[in-house]
């Protein structure tokens, strides 16, 4: 079984930080914020061995940029990632309700 190295990009770290901060400060729920943070890290660790098993996304924009989508295991967030050789690059973190295709387009242009 192939083992991948995981790199979380600055953009993904910023997006995670913003989501966790919003939950902790705006929604005043630090426990839920910590839970999302932990879920993110647990989810990306699964990519260490499973990155090549994630199916291709249905949207051409993602396909054309080599991006795949993986939902967090316990929360309404997902990550976008790209596999290059033996490395997984986590590029984005989005909430299910976000218009992420519009935002991804601005990152890849």
VOPAGU-2260 file (C-alpha; in pm, 1 decimal, decimal comma):
REM VOPAGU-2260
SITE   aa  ch    i         X         Y         Z
SITE  UNK   A    0       0,0       0,0       0,0
SITE  UNK   A    1     140,0     337,4    -101,6
SITE  UNK   A    2     196,4     596,3     169,8
SITE  UNK   A    3     151,3     965,7      87,5
SITE  UNK   A    4     302,2    1267,0     255,0
SITE  UNK   A    5      42,6    1531,3     350,7
SITE  UNK   A    6     100,6    1903,6     303,5
SITE  UNK   A    7    -164,4    2155,9     404,3
SITE  UNK   A    8    -128,7    2473,3     197,9
SITE  UNK   A    9    -135,4    2821,2     348,5
SITE  UNK   A   10    -475,0    2879,2     186,4
SITE  UNK   A   11    -623,8    2567,6     346,1
SITE  UNK   A   12    -473,7    2655,6     685,6
SITE  UNK   A   13    -624,2    3003,8     660,7
SITE  UNK   A   14    -966,8    2869,3     561,3
SITE  UNK   A   15    -962,6    2619,6     849,5
SITE  UNK   A   16    -857,1    2892,5    1091,9
SITE  UNK   A   17   -1141,9    3116,8     971,0
SITE  UNK   A   18   -1400,5    2839,2    1008,6
SITE  UNK   A   19   -1281,3    2742,5    1356,4
SITE  UNK   A   20   -1265,7    3106,7    1465,8
SITE  UNK   A   21   -1618,0    3172,4    1337,2
SITE  UNK   A   22   -1756,3    2875,8    1529,7
SITE  UNK   A   23   -1568,7    2960,4    1848,9
SITE  UNK   A   24   -1623,0    3337,3    1853,0
SITE  UNK   A   25   -1933,2    3416,9    1649,3
SITE  UNK   A   26   -2132,1    3107,4    1740,0
SITE  UNK   A   27   -1973,0    3104,3    2086,4
SITE  UNK   A   28   -1908,7    2731,2    2073,9
SITE  UNK   A   29   -1540,1    2657,8    2136,8
SITE  UNK   A   30   -1607,3    2285,8    2184,7
SITE  UNK   A   31   -1762,2    2259,2    1838,5
SITE  UNK   A   32   -1471,5    2459,4    1695,1
SITE  UNK   A   33   -1223,3    2216,1    1848,0
SITE  UNK   A   34   -1427,4    1926,5    1715,4
SITE  UNK   A   35   -1412,5    2063,6    1357,6
SITE  UNK   A   36   -1037,6    2120,3    1395,4
SITE  UNK   A   37    -984,0    1763,9    1517,8
SITE  UNK   A   38   -1209,3    1622,8    1244,8
SITE  UNK   A   39   -1006,8    1806,3     980,5
SITE  UNK   A   40    -682,1    1653,1    1105,8
SITE  UNK   A   41    -830,7    1305,5    1137,3
SITE  UNK   A   42    -974,1    1327,7     786,0
SITE  UNK   A   43    -651,8    1438,2     620,8
SITE  UNK   A   44    -464,1    1158,8     796,0
SITE  UNK   A   45    -682,8     908,8     610,2
SITE  UNK   A   46    -530,9    1044,8     289,2
SITE  UNK   A   47    -193,2     907,0     395,8
SITE  UNK   A   48    -305,2     567,5     264,9
SITE  UNK   A   49    -627,2     635,8      75,3
SITE  UNK   A   50    -556,5     937,9    -147,6
SITE  UNK   A   51    -544,3     729,4    -464,4
SITE  UNK   A   52    -879,7     564,5    -389,0
SITE  UNK   A   53   -1086,8     885,7    -389,0
SITE  UNK   A   54   -1299,2     901,3    -704,6
SITE  UNK   A   55   -1263,4    1178,6    -958,8
SITE  UNK   A   56   -1496,3    1474,4    -896,9
SITE  UNK   A   57   -1789,7    1538,5   -1126,7
SITE  UNK   A   58   -1703,9    1903,9   -1194,5
SITE  UNK   A   59   -1470,1    1976,6   -1485,5
SITE  UNK   A   60   -1310,6    2269,8   -1302,7
SITE  UNK   A   61   -1187,3    2032,5   -1034,4
SITE  UNK   A   62   -1088,6    1761,8   -1281,1
SITE  UNK   A   63    -897,6    2008,3   -1500,2
SITE  UNK   A   64    -695,7    2122,8   -1198,6
SITE  UNK   A   65    -631,9    1773,1   -1064,0
SITE  UNK   A   66    -841,7    1839,3    -752,4
SITE  UNK   A   67   -1043,0    1584,9    -557,0
SITE  UNK   A   68   -1298,3    1636,4    -280,9
SITE  UNK   A   69   -1322,8    1459,1      55,1
SITE  UNK   A   70   -1586,2    1532,3     319,5
SITE  UNK   A   71   -1482,7    1566,7     679,8
SITE  UNK   A   72   -1596,1    1259,6     867,0
SITE  UNK   A   73   -1827,4    1427,4    1121,2
SITE  UNK   A   74   -1898,5    1785,1    1012,7
SITE  UNK   A   75   -2044,4    1979,4     720,8
SITE  UNK   A   76   -1705,7    2072,4     577,4
SITE  UNK   A   77   -1492,9    1921,6     304,4
SITE  UNK   A   78   -1142,2    1953,6     171,4
SITE  UNK   A   79   -1007,2    1980,7    -178,1
SITE  UNK   A   80    -675,2    1816,5    -243,7
SITE  UNK   A   81    -433,3    1733,6    -521,6
SITE  UNK   A   82    -200,5    1434,3    -546,9
SITE  UNK   A   83     138,2    1493,2    -705,9
SITE  UNK   A   84     365,2    1187,6    -703,6
SITE  UNK   A   85     387,0    1076,5    -339,7
SITE  UNK   A   86     248,6    1397,3    -187,0
SITE  UNK   A   87    -106,8    1508,3    -110,6
SITE  UNK   A   88    -157,4    1884,7    -111,7
SITE  UNK   A   89    -466,3    1992,2      82,9
SITE  UNK   A   90    -556,1    2310,6    -103,7
SITE  UNK   A   91    -888,9    2424,9      43,1
SITE  UNK   A   92   -1140,1    2382,2     323,9
SITE  UNK   A   93   -1504,5    2469,5     258,2
SITE  UNK   A   94   -1841,3    2443,2     429,8
SITE  UNK   A   95   -2104,2    2244,2     241,7
SITE  UNK   A   96   -2315,7    2558,2     189,0
SITE  UNK   A   97   -2037,7    2763,5      29,2
SITE  UNK   A   98   -2030,9    2831,8    -343,6
SITE  UNK   A   99   -1688,9    2675,9    -355,9
SITE  UNK   A  100   -1662,1    2638,5    -734,1
SITE  UNK   A  101   -1667,2    3015,9    -766,7
SITE  UNK   A  102   -1396,3    3049,2    -500,6
SITE  UNK   A  103   -1183,0    2768,0    -640,9
SITE  UNK   A  104   -1189,5    2939,1    -979,5
SITE  UNK   A  105   -1024,9    3244,1    -824,8
SITE  UNK   A  106    -746,7    3027,3    -677,0
SITE  UNK   A  107    -658,9    2850,0   -1001,2
SITE  UNK   A  108    -666,1    3147,4   -1241,2
